């Protein structure tokens, strides 16, 4: 059906031009069905025909694709004007005065969800010519480590390219926080509670005060100073804020502000025995850092906003402008610090940069570019509901960045050697990039070639196949025979285009180890030109995908697979 072939071809060309030279068969089928609903009756046949045309179109150079559709279906190139996405306006923002904060807890390596939140804070501050403070919430003595601080600094400044106006460690401000505690005790807004944890929880749930609450503030001050001096053991007592034990919001029922921990802190050593909890530390640091806008995930919860505003009131500090957005959920990825630590401790993943994770370290090793994270952050925006992100979306943004410049090479995983009888000796030169880097990949070919196992087993007797930019061949009996070198001959009757490697001098090819997304290893061979690739560079292996060169060893090159 010539008309149907023409319809498929025009939609394949449209899709290829839109997506950097690579049409997607599923998208093409959708367009064809929209024009010819009756074809749903034989989807199997349609899918086969679409696959054939898409393979042929994808074998063309982007310039040729564009030239053909401009000639045959220029109306499909008409673009509707779509306004580019921009960051929203911030309430109460004053040009040059906006200050946001990036507040990681150095108890783990940061992941994509953190990165998106950090980018939002930095970009919205930049929008108003403001500043962003990098603040380490390092008051969890048992989990905070210098290793995590160092890696967060590297991820934020070097990978994400965020340059904070200042770097703050909450643990450095403990004397100031202790001063706040004493002010609260003196004004009878805080008290030292000696109740056991279970009793405290039961009384809070019941909305009843404990016996400690009624003591004089002088007794509480004495007990507080004993806490600071290390007189009491861990768990003996805590400092609580006096609010309302009958409050409907149970967070306001005399929450704990400080507790005892005599462990060794990564930064302060054993200098301090009393440590602040999240709410008072955040309120204080937001004030001292001059933060004007608190931009954070809604995981924090609105109930805690009321508590933090209460603490501000007690010190005469003005409320902050708070903007909460939905949690960023990366589908099928583990992101909780506790779960990640357990996986590492049990040996179920190889480390914080295991390819199955979405930590910044993993993204970097898999070749995900910084700009892809920024594009993704702008795309998901500040929706109040949870945003579910799958790897395909991350890959789409990254592909758009890499495709215009990544060098192309042939790599065959688990190669199968075939002989094409009658194939002429050739000097074949291919492009390092079809648009920006012509030539540079030189091959000497004759009759022996390496193919992928999938391609080698899919060849059917009598049908015409093409080795990309090299030659056409057929299967006859149990062997393969040369047909021609003509691209036009293939376009008329061809079945499939395959990538390849010359096998006459197989020993000169480069051994490749590919670290796959599931942490398995794939092994193969690549063309000799790949030797020019440097560690850290991302390339595109034709018909396989993008991959980042991770290490170059004496006998092989190791790549991490990025995506298709």
Secondary structure, DSSP 8 states (H G I E B T S, - for coil): -HHHHHHHHHHHHHHHHHTTT---HHHHHHHHHHH-GGGGGGHHHHHHHHHHHHHHHHTS-HHHHHHHHHHH-GGGG-------------TT--TTT-EEEE---TTS--BHHHHHHHHHHHHHHHHTT-EEEEEE----TTT--HHHHHHHHHIIIIIS----SEEEEGGGGHHHHHHHHHHHHHTTSEEEE---HHHHHHHHHHT---GGGGS-HHHHHHHHHHHHHT-S-TTS-EEEE-S-TT-SSGGGSS-EEEEE--S-BTTTBTS-SEEE-HHHHHHHHHHHTT--EEEEEGGG-HHHHHHHHHHHHHHT----EEEEE--EEETT----HHHHHHHHHTTSSSSTT-TTS-BHHHHHHTT--HHHHHHHHHHHTT-SS-EEE-HHHHHHHHHHHHTTT--EE-EEET-EEEEEET---EEEEEEEETTTEEEEEEEEESSEEEE-HHHHHH--BT-EEEETTTEEEEEETTEEEEEE--HHHHHHHEEEEE--EE-TTGGGSEEEEEE-TTS-EEEEEE-GGGGG--TT-EEEETTTEEEEEEEE-SS-EEEEEEE-
